[in-house]
């Protein structure tokens, strides 16, 4: 009897691998609502398409479907290390020696010697006491505020901080203050208001990813000292290339001894794979190992990722030449684009937002740039505020002067075509 029922069920079922849709009135209502919301996104011109790359990350790409020789200006591959032969070799060696993954979290059976070695290397690079690895910097930001801050404490956050900082702060029970972007008068007013709390933590991006501007850390640290507060910085868009030795904005601005906590990523300049970390006082790192939920309940970083990042740090600590190669190329792009008539946000950072304002214009221009062999992406709401759409260009140490000049030429042609330039 059960065999007959099984045969009937199979005959009535979709073929192997066919998509299945949930049935019922609630599922149908959900589908209608989602399709309506998606149509609104398309209608607003803010739909985000994903281009499929069929080659390794680098200054030149091949796209699926035949697009070859595309110059890439929108990766966070600031130092070009994601395709550096020594970084790739280190990943392969770690994969062969330590396996594909740990199938576990760190405190059960997921800690290998390479994890401890990398944590020690990160702490040494940043000149801090200790470090702890996470699956991503998003996880590091999600894990630190809840573990560190209580309802007796306060956190003061720049209004344009990265989404992961905002989400991490939401998870904690501390008293929350938001100050105007890089506005030191407003920060001081908020610090005065927060004096009633036990501990005060100022949280800011070191370099802001959408605007390419750098936090005024000297002034922030002075205010923190004046009002007995701690300073936390997210260095995802600074680690590896800002400062004389690429240690980040605190090195660039001479306040390494005044910043208490640093969160950053292994997924951008340091190999470009994945992973994040917190580095700072050893008691804090010890507490995070005990209480940070993303650390306690996420699998250990895969050995190949650890191998990549470790080799990237070796290269940076052996020589500052890679880190210093960014400045001239960044200046070349910014000066040529400004001379062409574009408005470029930020200052002296390889993130170079070409400000356009209109979301649809940013999207159309980005597509036209691709037709000219330049890979850039338009950014619009909700990634950036409404009315502040832009195409974010990111310069890499492995871009040639010819690459940069071709990009400027394409922008000029496309800008005139779509009315962004006279």
C-alpha positions in Angstrom: 0.0 0.0 0.0 2.8 2.4 0.9 4.5 1.7 -2.4 1.4 2.7 -4.3 1.1 5.9 -2.3 4.7 6.7 -3.0 4.3 6.1 -6.7 1.2 8.4 -6.8 3.1 11.1 -4.9 6.0 10.9 -7.2 3.8 11.1 -10.3 2.2 14.2 -8.9 5.4 15.8 -7.8 7.6 18.2 -9.9 10.6 16.7 -11.6 13.9 16.3 -9.8 15.4 19.7 -9.2 12.3 21.6 -10.2 11.5 24.7 -8.1 8.8 24.4 -5.5 6.6 27.3 -4.4 4.9 27.3 -1.0 1.1 27.0 -1.3 -1.7 28.6 0.6 -3.3 32.0 1.0 -0.6 33.4 3.3 2.1 32.4 0.9 0.3 34.0 -2.0 -0.3 37.2 0.0 3.4 37.3 0.8 4.4 36.8 -2.8 2.1 39.7 -3.9 3.5 42.0 -1.3 7.2 41.1 -2.1 6.6 41.5 -5.9 5.0 44.9 -5.3 7.9 46.1 -3.1 10.4 44.9 -5.7 8.5 46.7 -8.5 8.8 49.9 -6.4 12.5 49.5 -6.1 12.8 49.1 -9.9 10.5 52.1 -10.5 12.7 54.3 -8.3 15.7 53.4 -10.3 17.5 51.9 -7.3 17.5 48.3 -8.3 20.9 46.7 -7.7 22.0 44.2 -10.3 24.9 41.8 -9.8 27.4 41.5 -12.5 29.0 38.0 -12.7 32.8 37.9 -12.9 34.4 34.8 -14.5 38.0 35.7 -13.6 39.9 36.4 -10.4 39.6 39.7 -8.7 42.1 42.3 -10.0 42.5 45.6 -11.9 41.3 43.8 -15.0 38.4 41.5 -15.2 36.5 39.1 -17.4 32.7 39.1 -17.1 30.5 36.1 -17.7 29.1 36.2 -21.1 32.2 37.4 -22.9 33.1 40.8 -21.5 36.9 40.7 -21.4 39.6 43.3 -20.6 37.3 45.3 -18.3 39.1 47.7 -16.0 37.8 47.3 -12.5 37.4 50.4 -10.4 34.9 49.3 -7.7 36.7 46.6 -5.6 38.0 47.1 -2.1 41.2 45.4 -3.3 43.2 48.5 -2.4 46.7 46.9 -2.5 46.0 44.3 -5.2 46.8 41.5 -2.8 43.7 39.4 -3.6 45.5 38.0 -6.6 49.1 38.4 -5.4 51.0 35.2 -6.2 52.5 34.9 -2.7 49.1 35.4 -1.0 47.5 32.7 -3.2 50.4 30.3 -2.6 50.0 30.8 1.2 46.3 30.0 0.9 47.0 26.8 -1.0 49.6 25.7 1.5 47.2 26.4 4.4 44.5 24.5 2.7 46.7 21.5 2.1 48.1 21.4 5.6 45.1 22.4 7.7 42.1 21.3 5.6 39.1 23.1 4.1 37.5 24.0 7.4 37.1 23.2 11.1 33.4 22.3 11.2 33.2 23.9 14.6 33.4 27.0 16.6 36.6 28.1 18.3 36.0 27.0 21.9 34.8 23.5 21.0 37.4 22.2 18.5 37.9 25.0 16.0 41.1 26.7 17.1 44.2 25.9 15.1 47.7 27.1 15.5 47.4 29.4 12.5 44.4 31.2 14.1 46.5 32.0 17.2 49.5 33.0 15.0 47.3 35.4 12.9 45.8 37.0 16.0 49.3 37.6 17.4 50.4 39.1 14.1 47.3 41.4 13.9 48.0 42.7 17.4 51.7 43.3 16.6 50.8 45.1 13.3 48.4 47.4 15.2 50.8 47.6 18.2 48.0 46.4 20.5 48.0 43.8 23.3 45.8 41.1 21.7 43.3 40.4 18.9 40.4 38.1 18.2 39.2 36.8 14.8 35.7 36.8 13.4 34.0 35.5 10.3 33.7 39.1 9.1 34.1 42.7 10.5 30.3 42.9 10.4 30.4 40.1 13.0 33.1 41.9 15.0 30.9 45.0 15.1 27.9 42.9 16.0 29.8 41.3 18.9 31.6 44.0 20.7 29.1 46.6 21.9 26.7 44.0 23.5 29.6 42.3 25.3 31.3 45.6 26.5 28.5 48.0 27.3 25.7 47.8 29.8 22.6 50.0 30.7 25.0 52.0 32.9 27.1 53.0 29.9 26.8 55.2 26.9 27.9 55.0 23.2 28.3 58.0 21.0 28.1 57.2 17.3 28.8 59.3 14.1 25.5 59.5 12.2 27.2 58.2 9.0 28.8 55.2 10.6 28.8 51.9 8.7 25.6 49.8 8.9 27.4 47.1 10.9 28.4 49.6 13.6 24.8 50.8 13.7 23.4 47.3 14.0 26.0 46.4 16.6 25.0 49.4 18.7 21.3 48.4 18.4 22.1 45.1 20.0 23.5 46.6 23.1 21.6 48.0 26.1 23.8 51.1 26.5 22.4 54.6 26.3 22.8 55.7 22.7 23.8 59.2 21.4 24.3 60.1 17.7 26.4 63.1 16.8 26.4 64.9 13.4 28.9 63.6 10.9 32.4 64.6 12.0 30.9 67.6 13.9 33.1 68.1 17.0 30.9 70.7 18.6 28.0 68.3 18.5 30.1 65.4 19.8 31.3 67.6 22.7 27.7 68.5 23.5 26.7 64.8 23.5 29.7 64.0 25.7 28.7 66.6 28.2 25.2 65.1 28.2 26.6 61.6 28.7 28.7 62.4 31.7 26.0 60.9 33.9 26.8 57.4 32.6 29.5 55.1 34.0 31.5 54.5 30.8 31.4 56.5 27.6 32.6 55.1 24.2 32.9 57.2 21.1 32.4 55.0 18.0 33.4 56.1 14.5 34.6 54.8 11.2 38.3 55.7 10.6 37.5 56.3 6.9 33.9 56.5 5.8 33.3 54.1 2.9 30.6 56.0 1.0 32.2 59.5 1.1 35.9 58.8 1.3 36.4 61.2 4.2 38.6 60.5 7.2 37.4 61.0 10.8 39.1 63.8 12.7 40.7 61.4 15.2 43.0 64.0 16.8 40.0 66.1 17.8 37.9 63.1 18.8 40.7 61.8 21.0 41.2 65.2 22.6 37.5 65.4 23.5 37.6 61.8 24.7 40.5 62.7 27.0 38.7 65.8 28.2 35.5 64.0 29.1 37.0 60.7 30.2 35.7 58.6 27.3 37.1 55.7 25.2 37.6 55.7 21.4 36.6 52.9 19.1 37.3 53.0 15.3 36.3 50.7 12.4 39.3 50.6 10.1 37.9 48.5 7.2 38.7 51.2 4.7 42.0 52.2 6.2 43.9 49.1 7.3 46.8 48.3 5.1 47.2 51.6 3.2 46.6 54.6 5.4 49.5 55.9 7.5 53.2 55.6 6.8 53.2 51.8 7.4 49.6 51.1 6.4 48.4 50.7 10.0 45.4 52.9 9.5 43.9 56.3 10.4 45.3 56.3 14.0 48.8 56.0 12.6 48.0 58.5 9.8 46.9 61.1 12.4 49.4 60.2 15.1 47.0 58.9 17.8 47.8 55.2 18.0 48.3 55.5 21.8 44.9 57.2 22.2 42.5 54.8 20.4 41.5 52.0 22.7 39.7 49.6 20.3 40.1 48.8 16.6 37.8 46.6 14.5 38.8 45.9 10.9 38.6 43.4 8.1 40.7 40.8 6.3 38.4 41.0 3.3 39.6 44.2 1.7 43.3 45.3 1.6 44.5 42.3 3.6 44.0 39.6 1.0 40.4 40.3 0.0 38.9 37.0 1.1 36.9 37.2 4.3 37.2 37.6 8.1 37.4 40.4 10.6 38.9 41.1 14.0 39.0 43.2 17.1 42.3 44.3 18.6 42.9 46.2 21.8 43.5 45.6 25.5 44.0 41.9 26.4 41.2 41.9 29.1 38.7 43.1 26.5 39.8 40.4 24.0 39.5 37.8 26.8 36.0 39.0 27.6 35.0 38.8 23.9 36.1 35.2 23.8 33.7 34.5 26.7 30.7 36.6 25.7 30.8 37.8 22.1 27.9 35.9 20.4 29.2 36.0 16.8 32.5 34.6 18.0 31.0 31.9 20.2 28.4 30.7 17.6 30.1 31.0 14.3 32.5 28.5 12.6 36.2 29.3 12.7 37.8 31.1 9.8 38.8 28.6 7.1 42.5 27.9 7.0 42.9 29.2 3.4 41.5 32.6 4.5 43.9 32.7 7.5 46.8 31.8 5.2 45.9 34.7 2.8 45.6 37.3 5.5 48.8 36.1 7.3 50.8 36.4 4.2 49.3 39.9 3.4 50.4 41.1 6.8 53.9 39.7 6.3 54.2 41.7 3.0 53.0 44.9 4.7 55.4 44.5 7.7 58.3 43.7 5.5 58.0 46.9 3.5 55.8 50.0 3.4 56.3 50.3 -0.4 52.9 48.8 -1.2 51.0 51.0 1.3 52.8 54.1 0.0 52.0 53.3 -3.7 48.4 54.5 -3.3 48.9 58.3 -2.8 50.1 59.3 -6.2 47.5 57.2 -8.1 44.7 58.5 -5.9 45.8 62.1 -6.5 46.1 61.5 -10.2 42.4 60.4 -10.5 41.0 63.0 -8.1 42.8 65.9 -9.8 42.0 64.8 -13.4 38.3 64.3 -12.5 38.0 67.6 -10.8 39.6 69.3 -13.7 37.0 67.7 -16.0 34.3 69.3 -13.9 33.1 66.5 -11.6 32.6 66.8 -7.9 34.6 64.2 -6.0 33.7 63.7 -2.3 36.3 63.1 0.4 39.9 63.9 0.5 43.1 62.0 -0.3 41.4 58.6 0.1 41.3 56.0 -2.7 37.5 55.9 -2.3 36.6 58.6 -4.8 32.8 59.2 -4.9 31.7 60.9 -8.1 28.7 62.9 -6.8 25.7 62.9 -9.2 22.7 63.3 -6.9 20.1 61.5 -9.1 19.8 57.7 -8.5 18.7 56.9 -12.1 21.5 59.0 -13.5 24.1 57.2 -11.4 22.7 53.8 -12.6 22.6 54.8 -16.3 26.0 56.3 -16.3 27.5 53.2 -14.6 26.0 51.0 -17.3 27.4 53.3 -20.0 30.8 53.2 -18.4 30.8 49.4 -18.6 30.0 49.6 -22.3 33.3 51.6 -22.5 35.2 48.9 -20.6 35.1 50.5 -17.1 33.5 48.6 -14.3 32.0 51.0 -11.8 28.7 50.8 -9.8 26.1 53.5 -9.0 25.2 53.9 -5.3 21.8 55.1 -4.3 19.3 54.9 -1.4 19.3 53.1 0.9 23.0 52.6 0.7 23.5 56.4 0.7 21.0 59.1 1.6 18.3 60.1 -0.9 19.5 62.8 -3.2 23.1 61.9 -2.8 23.5 59.2 -5.4 27.0 58.7 -6.7 29.4 56.4 -8.6 32.0 55.3 -6.2 35.4 54.8 -7.8 38.1 52.9 -5.9 41.7 53.2 -6.8 44.0 50.2 -6.3 47.8 50.1 -6.0 47.8 47.8 -9.1 46.0 50.3 -11.4 48.4 51.7 -14.0 48.4 55.4 -14.9 46.9 54.3 -18.3 44.0 52.6 -16.5 43.3 55.8 -14.5 43.4 58.0 -17.6 41.1 55.7 -19.5 38.6 55.8 -16.6 38.7 59.6 -16.5 38.2 59.8 -20.3 35.2 57.4 -20.2 33.7 59.4 -17.3 34.1 62.6 -19.3 32.4 61.1 -22.4 29.5 59.6 -20.4 29.1 62.7 -18.3 28.6 64.9 -21.3 26.3 62.4 -22.9 23.9 62.3 -19.9 24.1 66.0 -19.0 26.3 65.5 -15.9 28.9 67.8 -17.5 28.4 70.9 -19.7 
